[in-house]
Amino acid sequence: MILTDASKAYTLIKERIITTQMAPGSVIHETDLMAELELGRTPIREALKLLEAEKLVVVSPRRGTFVADITIKDLQQVQEIRVELDALCARLAVERITPAELEELRQLVKEYNDCAGHCDQDTLMKLDQRFHGLLAQVSHNRLLQAECDMFYNLSLRIWYLYLDKLTPDDLKIEAFKEILAAIETKDPERADRVIRVHIRHFQDSIRQHL
């Protein structure tokens, strides 16, 4: 698949925002991005419009374009939505997951088991991202998957902002094993319950450092 310049710009700018290389609240200069990314003004602007729709960029008339700020209220609102969306994904996964997808989920949990106790934060975070992405995928609801992806990215940006203050335990991804077990045993209530605890634990961990 050949990426367009707008797709490249979108991917690169989103990564910089999510990982807080572009700091929350900072001004976005199109000319700087054009030079850094070696892309034209049009794809940069197209990318920024998409990122504005995903709540990662704010356009203020007569003031300019900014990286969206992060507040304690943002954390609360993002997590309130995520807990409901991810719980729905977990329940749908119980009903709709295919054998191939279930095996992929098992492999992810195995990766976690293999590195449990000695994984660094970056590795754990990538496992968390892959797990939630796969859980959204196996809901077999593309609209739900798109919303989950957007709110996960908002949550991930908050995680990166406090990365130096958090520990591997703050991700609490051992919950993956129990979610997998709930899906294997066709128990939607258990899957729902466990993922809600997992997501709320993240919020509680961040709150300690605000």
C-alpha positions in Angstrom: 0.0 0.0 0.0 1.4 3.4 -1.1 0.9 6.2 1.4 -0.1 9.6 0.2 1.8 12.6 1.5 -1.2 13.5 3.6 -1.2 10.1 5.2 2.5 10.3 5.9 2.0 13.8 7.5 -0.9 12.5 9.6 1.0 9.5 10.9 4.2 11.4 11.7 2.5 14.4 13.3 0.1 12.1 15.3 3.1 10.2 16.7 4.8 13.3 17.8 1.7 14.6 19.5 0.9 11.3 21.2 4.4 10.8 22.5 4.5 14.5 23.6 7.4 15.3 21.4 5.1 18.1 20.4 4.1 19.3 23.9 0.5 19.8 25.0 -0.5 23.4 24.4 2.4 24.3 22.1 2.0 26.3 18.9 2.1 24.3 15.7 4.1 26.1 12.9 3.3 24.7 9.5 6.5 25.9 8.0 8.5 24.1 10.7 6.6 20.8 10.0 7.1 21.3 6.3 10.9 21.5 6.8 11.1 18.7 9.4 8.9 16.2 7.5 10.0 17.3 4.0 6.4 17.6 2.9 4.3 20.3 1.3 1.9 22.7 3.0 -1.2 21.0 1.6 -0.6 17.5 3.1 0.4 19.1 6.4 -2.9 21.1 6.5 -4.9 18.0 5.6 -3.2 16.0 8.4 -3.9 18.8 10.9 -7.6 18.8 10.0 -7.8 15.1 10.7 -6.0 15.5 14.0 -8.3 18.3 14.9 -11.2 15.9 14.4 -9.5 13.5 16.7 -9.1 16.1 19.5 -5.3 16.2 19.2 -5.1 19.6 17.6 -7.0 22.8 18.4 -7.5 25.6 15.8 -8.2 29.0 17.3 -9.4 31.7 15.0 -6.9 34.6 14.8 -4.6 32.9 17.2 -3.3 29.9 15.4 -3.1 26.1 15.6 -2.1 24.3 18.8 -1.4 20.9 20.2 -4.4 20.1 22.4 -3.7 20.7 26.0 -4.2 18.0 28.7 -6.0 18.6 32.0 -7.4 16.5 34.9 -10.8 17.0 33.4 -9.6 15.5 30.1 -8.3 12.5 31.9 -11.7 11.9 33.6 -13.7 12.4 30.5 -11.5 10.2 28.3 -11.5 7.4 30.8 -15.3 7.7 31.3 -15.8 7.0 27.6 -13.0 4.5 27.3 -14.4 2.3 30.0 -17.7 2.0 28.3 -16.3 1.5 24.8 -13.8 -1.1 25.8 -16.3 -3.0 27.9 -18.6 -3.1 24.8 -15.6 -4.4 22.8 -14.9 -7.1 25.3 -18.5 -8.3 25.4 -18.7 -8.3 21.6 -15.4 -10.2 21.4 -16.9 -13.0 23.4 -19.6 -13.4 20.8 -17.8 -12.6 17.6 -14.1 -13.5 17.9 -12.9 -16.0 15.3 -10.5 -18.9 16.0 -7.7 -17.1 14.2 -8.3 -14.0 16.2 -8.5 -15.9 19.5 -5.1 -17.5 18.7 -3.6 -14.0 18.0 -5.0 -12.9 21.4 -3.4 -15.9 23.1 0.0 -15.0 21.5 -0.2 -11.5 22.8 -0.9 -12.8 26.3 2.0 -15.3 25.9 4.3 -12.4 25.0 3.3 -10.7 28.2 3.8 -13.9 30.3 7.3 -14.3 28.7 8.4 -10.9 29.8 6.4 -10.4 33.0 8.6 -9.0 35.7 11.4 -7.7 33.5 9.7 -5.8 30.7 10.4 -2.1 30.4 7.7 0.4 30.2 7.9 0.9 26.5 7.5 -2.8 25.8 4.5 -3.1 28.2 2.9 0.0 26.6 3.2 -1.5 23.1 1.7 -4.7 24.4 -1.2 -2.8 25.9 -1.7 -0.9 22.7 -1.7 -4.0 20.6 -4.1 -5.8 23.0 -6.7 -3.0 23.1 -6.4 -2.6 19.3 -7.0 -6.3 18.7 -9.9 -6.3 21.2 -11.5 -3.4 19.3 -10.9 -5.3 16.0 -12.5 -8.5 17.1 -15.7 -6.6 18.0 -16.2 -6.6 14.2 -17.8 -3.2 14.4 -15.7 -0.7 12.4 -17.4 2.4 13.9 -16.7 1.2 17.4 -13.1 0.3 16.5 -12.5 3.8 15.1 -13.8 5.4 18.3 -11.8 3.1 20.5 -8.7 4.0 18.6 -9.3 7.7 18.9 -9.9 7.6 22.7 -7.0 5.1 23.2 -4.6 7.6 21.6 -5.9 10.4 23.8 -5.3 8.2 26.8 -1.9 7.1 25.5 -0.8 10.8 25.3 -1.6 11.2 28.9 0.5 8.2 29.7 3.5 9.6 27.8 3.1 12.9 29.6 3.7 11.1 33.0 6.0 8.4 31.7 8.9 9.4 34.0 6.7 9.1 37.1 4.9 5.8 36.4 6.0 2.2 37.0 5.2 -1.0 35.0 2.6 -1.9 37.6 0.6 1.2 36.7 -0.4 -0.5 33.4 -1.7 -3.6 35.2 -1.7 -5.6 32.0 -1.9 -8.9 33.8 -5.6 -8.2 33.4 -5.1 -9.5 29.8 -4.9 -13.0 31.0 -8.2 -12.8 32.8 -9.9 -11.1 29.8 -8.6 -13.9 27.5 -10.0 -16.5 29.9 -13.3 -14.7 29.9 -13.4 -14.8 26.1 -12.3 -18.4 26.0 -15.1 -19.4 28.4 -17.7 -17.3 26.7 -18.3 -15.1 29.8 -19.2 -11.6 28.7 -19.9 -10.4 32.3 -16.4 -11.3 33.4 -14.8 -9.8 30.4 -16.8 -6.6 31.0 -15.9 -6.5 34.7 -12.1 -7.1 34.3 -11.6 -4.5 31.5 -13.4 -1.9 33.5 -11.1 -2.5 36.5 -8.0 -2.4 34.1 -9.0 1.0 32.6 -9.9 2.6 36.0 -6.6 1.5 37.4 -4.9 3.5 34.8 -6.8 6.6 35.7 -6.1 6.1 39.4 -2.4 5.6 38.7 -2.2 8.9 36.7 -4.2 10.8 39.4 -1.5 10.0 42.0 1.0 12.2 40.0 -1.2 15.1 39.1 
